[in-house]
Amino acid sequence: MIFTDTHTHLYSEEFDQDRTEMIQRAIDAGVSRFFVPSIDSNYTQKMYDLESQFPENIFLMMGLHPCYVKPETYPEELAHVENELKKKKFYAIGEIGVDLYWDKTTLKIQQEAFQHQIQLAKKYKLAINIHCREAFDEVFEVLDGARASDLFGIFHCFAGDIHQAKRAIDLNMKLGIGGVATFKNGKIDQFLKEIDLRHIVLETDSPYLAPVPFRGKRNESSYTKLVAEKLAQIYQLPIEEIAQITTENSKSIFGI
């Protein structure tokens, strides 16, 4: 079985003491494909170092996370994204989007940065990896304005309702399903069966949002398998089939 973690922050400081061992644990558990999102320029070199250490397993995205869209720095950060895209191969633009949980005052520039990076994705024929927190209407506003056959990607850490799920799928987005699907109050497990598995990819968002039974603790990529086990229950399918279909879905998005 080959599992794909489509969203994992392997460069996080929370892994500084055991990063190599943590990645090896995941590989031993069958998680052999790791897609690593960018947050801002401070982590770029750490991402490159990881890619050099695990060239067969780690695939990088480039982008500016909405929580790091700050009035005084975001033009410079967007320029950094553009410069890096010119230098090397990336597999998506991400993570990008809108986050109104932490700061509502930056909505306008968050949407501006989101729109700008969507255009970069189209220019480089790359997927987008969307961060959306308490901002479905604001994210859909941007996506509807950019709707096109060459706009596609993943709604990372999807935690919306069935209507929002179908709207995202209608916009050529896969749903990134992680630990939230295992939570008693996560809600998405109640309607996922209504979504065809071809629209689903697995993720952890490690070190955040660890699935049950590790909820509240540090998440890691090996727990992708726990998310797959939950989906196997929901869809009443063997876990091998969950692994195969979701990995194929990830290949259709990232091109590898």
Contacts in CASP RR format, 6 or more apart in sequence:
PFRMAT RR
TARGET T0000
AUTHOR 0000-0000-0000
METHOD contacts of the structure
MODEL  1
MIFTDTHTHLYSEEFDQDRTEMIQRAIDAGVSRFFVPSIDSNYTQKMYDL
ESQFPENIFLMMGLHPCYVKPETYPEELAHVENELKKKKFYAIGEIGVDL
YWDKTTLKIQQEAFQHQIQLAKKYKLAINIHCREAFDEVFEVLDGARASD
LFGIFHCFAGDIHQAKRAIDLNMKLGIGGVATFKNGKIDQFLKEIDLRHI
VLETDSPYLAPVPFRGKRNESSYTKLVAEKLAQIYQLPIEEIAQITTENS
KSIFGI
1 30 0 8 1.000
1 239 0 8 1.000
1 240 0 8 1.000
1 243 0 8 1.000
1 244 0 8 1.000
2 30 0 8 1.000
2 32 0 8 1.000
2 33 0 8 1.000
2 243 0 8 1.000
2 244 0 8 1.000
2 247 0 8 1.000
3 29 0 8 1.000
3 30 0 8 1.000
3 31 0 8 1.000
3 32 0 8 1.000
3 33 0 8 1.000
3 202 0 8 1.000
3 224 0 8 1.000
3 225 0 8 1.000
3 228 0 8 1.000
3 243 0 8 1.000
3 246 0 8 1.000
3 247 0 8 1.000
4 31 0 8 1.000
4 32 0 8 1.000
4 33 0 8 1.000
4 34 0 8 1.000
4 35 0 8 1.000
4 201 0 8 1.000
4 202 0 8 1.000
4 224 0 8 1.000
4 246 0 8 1.000
4 247 0 8 1.000
4 250 0 8 1.000
5 26 0 8 1.000
5 31 0 8 1.000
5 33 0 8 1.000
5 34 0 8 1.000
5 35 0 8 1.000
5 202 0 8 1.000
5 203 0 8 1.000
5 204 0 8 1.000
5 206 0 8 1.000
5 221 0 8 1.000
5 224 0 8 1.000
6 35 0 8 1.000
6 129 0 8 1.000
6 154 0 8 1.000
6 156 0 8 1.000
6 176 0 8 1.000
6 201 0 8 1.000
6 202 0 8 1.000
6 203 0 8 1.000
6 250 0 8 1.000
6 253 0 8 1.000
6 254 0 8 1.000
7 35 0 8 1.000
7 37 0 8 1.000
7 95 0 8 1.000
7 129 0 8 1.000
7 154 0 8 1.000
7 156 0 8 1.000
7 157 0 8 1.000
7 176 0 8 1.000
7 203 0 8 1.000
7 204 0 8 1.000
7 205 0 8 1.000
8 34 0 8 1.000
8 35 0 8 1.000
8 36 0 8 1.000
8 203 0 8 1.000
8 204 0 8 1.000
8 205 0 8 1.000
8 206 0 8 1.000
8 221 0 8 1.000
9 36 0 8 1.000
9 37 0 8 1.000
9 39 0 8 1.000
9 205 0 8 1.000
9 206 0 8 1.000
9 207 0 8 1.000
9 208 0 8 1.000
10 19 0 8 1.000
10 22 0 8 1.000
10 23 0 8 1.000
10 34 0 8 1.000
10 36 0 8 1.000
10 50 0 8 1.000
10 58 0 8 1.000
10 206 0 8 1.000
10 221 0 8 1.000
11 36 0 8 1.000
11 43 0 8 1.000
11 46 0 8 1.000
11 47 0 8 1.000
11 50 0 8 1.000
12 206 0 8 1.000
12 207 0 8 1.000
14 207 0 8 1.000
14 218 0 8 1.000
15 22 0 8 1.000
15 207 0 8 1.000
15 220 0 8 1.000
19 50 0 8 1.000
20 53 0 8 1.000
22 220 0 8 1.000
22 221 0 8 1.000
22 222 0 8 1.000
23 34 0 8 1.000
23 54 0 8 1.000
23 57 0 8 1.000
23 221 0 8 1.000
25 220 0 8 1.000
25 222 0 8 1.000
26 32 0 8 1.000
26 34 0 8 1.000
26 220 0 8 1.000
26 221 0 8 1.000
26 222 0 8 1.000
26 224 0 8 1.000
27 57 0 8 1.000
28 222 0 8 1.000
29 222 0 8 1.000
29 224 0 8 1.000
29 225 0 8 1.000
30 225 0 8 1.000
31 221 0 8 1.000
31 222 0 8 1.000
31 224 0 8 1.000
31 225 0 8 1.000
32 56 0 8 1.000
32 57 0 8 1.000
33 57 0 8 1.000
33 59 0 8 1.000
33 247 0 8 1.000
33 250 0 8 1.000
34 54 0 8 1.000
34 57 0 8 1.000
34 58 0 8 1.000
34 59 0 8 1.000
34 221 0 8 1.000
35 59 0 8 1.000
35 60 0 8 1.000
35 61 0 8 1.000
35 91 0 8 1.000
35 92 0 8 1.000
35 129 0 8 1.000
35 250 0 8 1.000
35 254 0 8 1.000
36 47 0 8 1.000
36 50 0 8 1.000
36 51 0 8 1.000
36 58 0 8 1.000
36 59 0 8 1.000
36 60 0 8 1.000
36 61 0 8 1.000
37 61 0 8 1.000
37 63 0 8 1.000
37 65 0 8 1.000
37 92 0 8 1.000
37 94 0 8 1.000
37 95 0 8 1.000
37 129 0 8 1.000
37 156 0 8 1.000
38 44 0 8 1.000
38 47 0 8 1.000
38 60 0 8 1.000
38 61 0 8 1.000
38 62 0 8 1.000
38 63 0 8 1.000
38 64 0 8 1.000
38 65 0 8 1.000
38 81 0 8 1.000
38 94 0 8 1.000
38 95 0 8 1.000
39 64 0 8 1.000
39 65 0 8 1.000
39 67 0 8 1.000
39 68 0 8 1.000
39 95 0 8 1.000
40 64 0 8 1.000
40 65 0 8 1.000
40 68 0 8 1.000
40 77 0 8 1.000
40 80 0 8 1.000
41 77 0 8 1.000
41 80 0 8 1.000
44 80 0 8 1.000
44 84 0 8 1.000
47 60 0 8 1.000
48 60 0 8 1.000
50 58 0 8 1.000
51 58 0 8 1.000
51 59 0 8 1.000
51 60 0 8 1.000
59 91 0 8 1.000
59 254 0 8 1.000
59 256 0 8 1.000
60 90 0 8 1.000
60 91 0 8 1.000
61 90 0 8 1.000
61 91 0 8 1.000
61 92 0 8 1.000
61 93 0 8 1.000
61 94 0 8 1.000
61 95 0 8 1.000
61 129 0 8 1.000
62 81 0 8 1.000
62 84 0 8 1.000
62 85 0 8 1.000
62 90 0 8 1.000
62 93 0 8 1.000
62 94 0 8 1.000
63 81 0 8 1.000
63 93 0 8 1.000
63 94 0 8 1.000
63 95 0 8 1.000
63 96 0 8 1.000
63 117 0 8 1.000
64 74 0 8 1.000
64 77 0 8 1.000
64 78 0 8 1.000
64 80 0 8 1.000
64 81 0 8 1.000
64 96 0 8 1.000
64 113 0 8 1.000
64 117 0 8 1.000
65 94 0 8 1.000
65 95 0 8 1.000
65 96 0 8 1.000
65 99 0 8 1.000
65 131 0 8 1.000
66 96 0 8 1.000
66 97 0 8 1.000
66 98 0 8 1.000
66 99 0 8 1.000
66 110 0 8 1.000
66 113 0 8 1.000
66 114 0 8 1.000
66 131 0 8 1.000
67 99 0 8 1.000
67 102 0 8 1.000
67 103 0 8 1.000
67 131 0 8 1.000
68 74 0 8 1.000
68 77 0 8 1.000
69 77 0 8 1.000
69 106 0 8 1.000
69 109 0 8 1.000
69 110 0 8 1.000
69 113 0 8 1.000
70 106 0 8 1.000
71 106 0 8 1.000
71 109 0 8 1.000
74 109 0 8 1.000
74 113 0 8 1.000
78 113 0 8 1.000
78 116 0 8 1.000
78 117 0 8 1.000
81 93 0 8 1.000
81 117 0 8 1.000
81 120 0 8 1.000
82 120 0 8 1.000
84 90 0 8 1.000
85 120 0 8 1.000
85 124 0 8 1.000
90 124 0 8 1.000
90 126 0 8 1.000
91 126 0 8 1.000
91 127 0 8 1.000
91 254 0 8 1.000
91 255 0 8 1.000
91 256 0 8 1.000
92 121 0 8 1.000
92 126 0 8 1.000
92 127 0 8 1.000
92 128 0 8 1.000
92 129 0 8 1.000
92 153 0 8 1.000
92 154 0 8 1.000
92 253 0 8 1.000
92 254 0 8 1.000
93 117 0 8 1.000
93 118 0 8 1.000
93 120 0 8 1.000
93 121 0 8 1.000
93 124 0 8 1.000
93 126 0 8 1.000
93 127 0 8 1.000
93 128 0 8 1.000
93 129 0 8 1.000
94 117 0 8 1.000
94 128 0 8 1.000
94 129 0 8 1.000
94 130 0 8 1.000
94 131 0 8 1.000
95 129 0 8 1.000
95 130 0 8 1.000
95 131 0 8 1.000
95 156 0 8 1.000
96 113 0 8 1.000
96 114 0 8 1.000
96 117 0 8 1.000
96 118 0 8 1.000
96 128 0 8 1.000
96 129 0 8 1.000
96 130 0 8 1.000
96 131 0 8 1.000
97 110 0 8 1.000
97 113 0 8 1.000
97 114 0 8 1.000
97 130 0 8 1.000
97 131 0 8 1.000
97 132 0 8 1.000
97 135 0 8 1.000
97 139 0 8 1.000
97 142 0 8 1.000
98 107 0 8 1.000
98 110 0 8 1.000
98 111 0 8 1.000
98 114 0 8 1.000
98 131 0 8 1.000
98 132 0 8 1.000
98 133 0 8 1.000
98 135 0 8 1.000
98 138 0 8 1.000
98 139 0 8 1.000
98 142 0 8 1.000
99 110 0 8 1.000
99 131 0 8 1.000
99 132 0 8 1.000
99 133 0 8 1.000
99 134 0 8 1.000
99 135 0 8 1.000
100 107 0 8 1.000
100 133 0 8 1.000
100 134 0 8 1.000
100 135 0 8 1.000
100 138 0 8 1.000
101 133 0 8 1.000
101 134 0 8 1.000
102 133 0 8 1.000
107 138 0 8 1.000
110 138 0 8 1.000
111 138 0 8 1.000
111 141 0 8 1.000
111 142 0 8 1.000
114 139 0 8 1.000
114 142 0 8 1.000
115 142 0 8 1.000
115 146 0 8 1.000
117 128 0 8 1.000
118 128 0 8 1.000
118 142 0 8 1.000
118 143 0 8 1.000
118 146 0 8 1.000
118 151 0 8 1.000
119 146 0 8 1.000
120 126 0 8 1.000
121 127 0 8 1.000
121 128 0 8 1.000
121 151 0 8 1.000
122 146 0 8 1.000
122 148 0 8 1.000
122 150 0 8 1.000
122 151 0 8 1.000
125 150 0 8 1.000
127 152 0 8 1.000
127 153 0 8 1.000
127 154 0 8 1.000
127 253 0 8 1.000
127 254 0 8 1.000
128 151 0 8 1.000
128 152 0 8 1.000
128 153 0 8 1.000
128 154 0 8 1.000
129 153 0 8 1.000
129 154 0 8 1.000
129 156 0 8 1.000
130 139 0 8 1.000
130 153 0 8 1.000
130 154 0 8 1.000
130 155 0 8 1.000
130 156 0 8 1.000
130 173 0 8 1.000
131 156 0 8 1.000
131 157 0 8 1.000
132 139 0 8 1.000
132 155 0 8 1.000
132 156 0 8 1.000
132 157 0 8 1.000
136 160 0 8 1.000
136 164 0 8 1.000
140 164 0 8 1.000
140 167 0 8 1.000
140 171 0 8 1.000
143 151 0 8 1.000
143 171 0 8 1.000
143 173 0 8 1.000
144 171 0 8 1.000
147 171 0 8 1.000
149 172 0 8 1.000
151 171 0 8 1.000
151 172 0 8 1.000
152 172 0 8 1.000
152 173 0 8 1.000
152 253 0 8 1.000
153 172 0 8 1.000
153 173 0 8 1.000
153 174 0 8 1.000
153 253 0 8 1.000
154 173 0 8 1.000
154 174 0 8 1.000
154 175 0 8 1.000
154 176 0 8 1.000
154 201 0 8 1.000
154 203 0 8 1.000
154 253 0 8 1.000
155 168 0 8 1.000
155 173 0 8 1.000
155 174 0 8 1.000
155 175 0 8 1.000
155 176 0 8 1.000
156 176 0 8 1.000
156 203 0 8 1.000
156 205 0 8 1.000
157 176 0 8 1.000
157 178 0 8 1.000
157 180 0 8 1.000
157 203 0 8 1.000
157 205 0 8 1.000
157 209 0 8 1.000
158 165 0 8 1.000
158 168 0 8 1.000
158 175 0 8 1.000
158 176 0 8 1.000
158 177 0 8 1.000
158 188 0 8 1.000
159 180 0 8 1.000
159 186 0 8 1.000
159 187 0 8 1.000
159 188 0 8 1.000
160 187 0 8 1.000
160 188 0 8 1.000
161 187 0 8 1.000
161 191 0 8 1.000
162 191 0 8 1.000
162 194 0 8 1.000
162 195 0 8 1.000
165 175 0 8 1.000
165 188 0 8 1.000
165 191 0 8 1.000
165 195 0 8 1.000
166 195 0 8 1.000
168 175 0 8 1.000
169 175 0 8 1.000
169 195 0 8 1.000
169 199 0 8 1.000
174 199 0 8 1.000
174 200 0 8 1.000
174 201 0 8 1.000
174 249 0 8 1.000
174 253 0 8 1.000
175 195 0 8 1.000
175 199 0 8 1.000
175 200 0 8 1.000
175 201 0 8 1.000
176 200 0 8 1.000
176 201 0 8 1.000
176 202 0 8 1.000
176 203 0 8 1.000
177 188 0 8 1.000
177 192 0 8 1.000
177 200 0 8 1.000
177 201 0 8 1.000
177 202 0 8 1.000
177 203 0 8 1.000
177 227 0 8 1.000
177 231 0 8 1.000
178 202 0 8 1.000
178 203 0 8 1.000
178 204 0 8 1.000
178 205 0 8 1.000
178 209 0 8 1.000
178 211 0 8 1.000
178 227 0 8 1.000
179 204 0 8 1.000
179 205 0 8 1.000
179 209 0 8 1.000
179 210 0 8 1.000
179 211 0 8 1.000
179 212 0 8 1.000
179 215 0 8 1.000
179 219 0 8 1.000
179 223 0 8 1.000
179 226 0 8 1.000
179 227 0 8 1.000
179 230 0 8 1.000
180 186 0 8 1.000
180 188 0 8 1.000
180 209 0 8 1.000
181 188 0 8 1.000
181 189 0 8 1.000
181 192 0 8 1.000
181 211 0 8 1.000
181 227 0 8 1.000
181 230 0 8 1.000
181 231 0 8 1.000
181 234 0 8 1.000
182 189 0 8 1.000
182 211 0 8 1.000
182 212 0 8 1.000
182 215 0 8 1.000
182 226 0 8 1.000
182 227 0 8 1.000
182 230 0 8 1.000
183 211 0 8 1.000
183 212 0 8 1.000
183 215 0 8 1.000
184 212 0 8 1.000
189 230 0 8 1.000
189 234 0 8 1.000
192 200 0 8 1.000
192 231 0 8 1.000
192 234 0 8 1.000
192 235 0 8 1.000
193 234 0 8 1.000
193 235 0 8 1.000
197 231 0 8 1.000
197 235 0 8 1.000
197 237 0 8 1.000
197 242 0 8 1.000
197 245 0 8 1.000
197 246 0 8 1.000
198 245 0 8 1.000
198 249 0 8 1.000
199 249 0 8 1.000
200 231 0 8 1.000
200 245 0 8 1.000
200 246 0 8 1.000
200 249 0 8 1.000
201 246 0 8 1.000
201 249 0 8 1.000
201 250 0 8 1.000
201 253 0 8 1.000
202 224 0 8 1.000
202 227 0 8 1.000
202 228 0 8 1.000
202 231 0 8 1.000
202 242 0 8 1.000
202 246 0 8 1.000
202 250 0 8 1.000
203 224 0 8 1.000
203 227 0 8 1.000
204 210 0 8 1.000
204 211 0 8 1.000
204 219 0 8 1.000
204 220 0 8 1.000
204 221 0 8 1.000
204 223 0 8 1.000
204 224 0 8 1.000
204 227 0 8 1.000
205 219 0 8 1.000
206 218 0 8 1.000
206 219 0 8 1.000
206 220 0 8 1.000
206 221 0 8 1.000
206 223 0 8 1.000
207 218 0 8 1.000
207 219 0 8 1.000
207 220 0 8 1.000
208 219 0 8 1.000
209 219 0 8 1.000
210 216 0 8 1.000
210 217 0 8 1.000
210 218 0 8 1.000
210 219 0 8 1.000
210 220 0 8 1.000
210 223 0 8 1.000
211 219 0 8 1.000
211 223 0 8 1.000
211 226 0 8 1.000
211 227 0 8 1.000
211 230 0 8 1.000
212 226 0 8 1.000
214 223 0 8 1.000
214 226 0 8 1.000
225 239 0 8 1.000
228 239 0 8 1.000
228 242 0 8 1.000
228 243 0 8 1.000
228 246 0 8 1.000
229 239 0 8 1.000
231 237 0 8 1.000
231 242 0 8 1.000
231 246 0 8 1.000
232 238 0 8 1.000
232 239 0 8 1.000
232 241 0 8 1.000
232 242 0 8 1.000
235 242 0 8 1.000
END
